[in-house]
Amino acid sequence: MGVMEKLCGWTPEEKTQQLTAALRGEAQMVLLNLAQEERGDLIALAAAFQCRFGSMEDREVLQVRFRRRVRSPGENLAKLASNLEREAWPAYADSPVREQEEQACFQFVEAVSPGELRKHLRLSKLRSLQEAFQLAQEWEDISKEEEEHRSRPAVTATEVEVGPEQIGLGLAEVMEEIVAIRKAMAAWPPPSPQSGPRLC
């Protein structure tokens, strides 16, 4: 652009116009995200490009930091997934969107704990960050329920006090009923032959 500026004798305004007209793809999106009054400002445009794409050295630092990312204390899984998706964008700005998503998914698995959850996610053949988040959330919910169940006090036989007068109470009542029924049956008169059904 500097060579063309000298050859054509462009003013700063003309240089900015030529630059903005030549933008394509993601660079054009950076321009469109600027306020209208900033689009003709070469300094504002250069600052926006620096922020979006950075230098190669900056990107390498961001990638190293991204690969070392772990789950912060108190950071829930939804926040972790959202943060990694956002952090993958500047770290892999020169990569396709699909690769950025894959990097975010991979780092999500590496960032979670405990190790059992990480192992579960690695074996699940994940296809997206969203899928990794859903599986991890289900695993955490189930683990929490199991922990709550284990922490409930168990009721044992030694904790139930039974007095001597209560032992066999149910059996005694049943026996009394049986005796009463047998006495009633013994006192019942047998049916007369005439009361039975006639065969012919």
N, C-alpha and C positions, 0 to 999 in steps of 0.2 A: 504494500500500500504506500510505503514511503517513497519508493522509486516512481510510481505512477503520479504521486503528488508533485514531485519535482518536475517530471516530464510535462505534465499537463498544467502546472502552475495553479493547482487548486487552492482555494482559501480553506480555512478550517471548517467553515460551514459546508462547502462543496465536498470536502473530504468525508465529512460525516454522512452526507447524503449518498455518496458513492458507496460507502461502507455499508450503510443500512440497506441499500438496494441489492447488495451482493450477498446478504445473509440468507442462509438456508437451514432447514432442519431445526436442531435444538438451539442454534445460535439465533435464529429468527424468533423462536419462542422467548428467549431472553429479552429481545427487543420488545416484543408484544407485551411482556409483563411489566415493562417500565411505564411510568406515568407519561402522558402525552408530551408534556414540556421537557421531559428528560431524554426523549428519543432523538432530539437534535443536539444534545449535549455530548460531545465526544468524551469528556472526562467521566460523566455519569455512565455512559455506555461501556467504557473501558473498565470501570469499577464493577459493573454488573457482570461482565465477562469473567473478571478475576474471581469474583465471588462464586460464580456458577461453575467454572471449569478449573480455576486455580492453576498452579504450576505443576509440573510433573513431580517435583520434590514434595510439594504440599500433599499431593494425592497419595504418594507412597507412605507418608506419615499417617494420613487418615486411614489407609488400608491396614497398617500395622496396628493402629489403635482399635480399629473395628474388629480385627481378628482376635484381639485380646479382651474384647468386651465380655463381661460376665454380668450376671443378674445382681443388681444392687439390693441392699437390705430394704425390705418393704416394697420393692417393685413387683407388682403383680404381673401375671403372664400377659395380660392384654397390653399393659404399658410397655413391657419388654418387647413384644412383637412390634408395636407401633414405633418405638424408638429405633429399633434395628432397621425397620423399613425406611425410616427417615435418614438414618446415618449411612445406609448403603448408597444412597443417591450421590452425595459428594465424594465418597470414597471410590466409587466405581462409575464416575461421571462419563467416562469414555467407553463404557460397556453398554451393550443392549439392555433394555428394561428387563428382559427375561433373565439375564445373567445377574442383574442386581437383585432380583427376587430370589434367585437360587442362593446367592451369597447371604442374604438376610435369613433365609430358611436354615441354611447350614449353621450360621452363627447362633441362631436361636437354640438349636439343639445343643451346641457346645456351651451355651451360656447358662442353661437350666441346671438345677440340682434338685434332688440328690442323684447319685450315679445310676440308681435303678430307673429313674425316669428317663435319663439320657439314653440308657441302653434300650429301653422300651421304644423310644422315638427312632433310634438308629435302625431298629429291626422292622420298622413300620413302612419302609419304602415310601417316604413322604413325597408328595408332588408339589406342595406349595407351603408358604409360611402360614396361611390360614388353617390348613390341615394340621400342621405341626402344633399350632396354638390350641386347636380344638381337642386333639388327643392329649396334650399336656394338661389342659384344664380338666378333662374327664378324669385323668389319673390323679390329679390333686384332689378333686372332689371325693373320689372313692377312698383315697388314703385318709382324708380328713374324717369321713364317716367311720372308717374302721378304727381310727384313733379314738374317736368319741365313744364308740362301742366298747373298746377295751378299757376305757377309763371309768366306765360305769361300775359301781360296786356289785359284786355277785352275791346272791342270796343263797346261803348254804343251809343244810339241815340243822347244823348246830345253832343257827341263829333263831330258830323257831322253838319257843318254849311250850312244852306240852305237859300239863299237870297230870298226876296219876289218875284223877277222876275222869279225865277225858279219854284215856286209853281204852279202846274197845267199846266206846259208847255207841257207835254206829252198828256194830255187830250185835250188841245186846238188843237194840231196838228191832233189828231184822229177825232175830230169834224169837222175840215175843210175838211178832206178826205171824211167823210160821206156826207157832204153837196155837195161836188163836184161830187160824184158818183150819188146822187139823181138828181142833175141838168142834168147830162149826160143822165140818164135814161129817164127823162121827155122829153128831146129834141129828143130822138130816135124815128123814125117813127114806128108805129105798122106794123107787117108783113101783106101782102095782102093775101086774101083767096087762090089765085092760088099758092102761094109759099108753102102752107102746103102739107102734104103728101096726096095722093089720097087713098080713102078708098075702091073704087071699079073700 
